[in-house]
Amino acid sequence: MSGKLCFVKMTVFQVYLLSLAVPQLRFHDKP
């Protein structure tokens, strides 16, 4: 059970980092 919870935390953390990176890439792409 704890292993599954750890996996969920890591997945949420990766999605959180991705949500932070996407706007930066969009702003960097636009002049």
C-alpha positions in Angstrom: 0.0 0.0 0.0 2.8 2.4 0.9 4.6 1.6 -2.3 1.6 2.5 -4.4 1.2 5.7 -2.4 4.9 6.5 -3.2 4.3 5.9 -6.9 1.3 8.2 -6.9 3.4 10.9 -5.1 6.2 10.6 -7.7 3.7 10.8 -10.6 1.9 13.8 -9.1 5.4 15.5 -8.6 6.4 14.8 -12.2 3.1 16.2 -13.5 3.6 19.3 -11.3 7.1 19.9 -12.7 5.7 19.4 -16.2 3.0 21.9 -15.6 5.7 24.4 -14.5 7.9 23.7 -17.6 5.2 23.9 -20.3 4.3 27.6 -19.8 8.1 28.5 -19.8 8.5 26.6 -23.1 5.5 28.4 -24.6 6.7 31.8 -23.5 10.2 31.0 -24.8 8.8 29.9 -28.2 6.9 33.2 -28.7 9.0 36.3 -29.4 
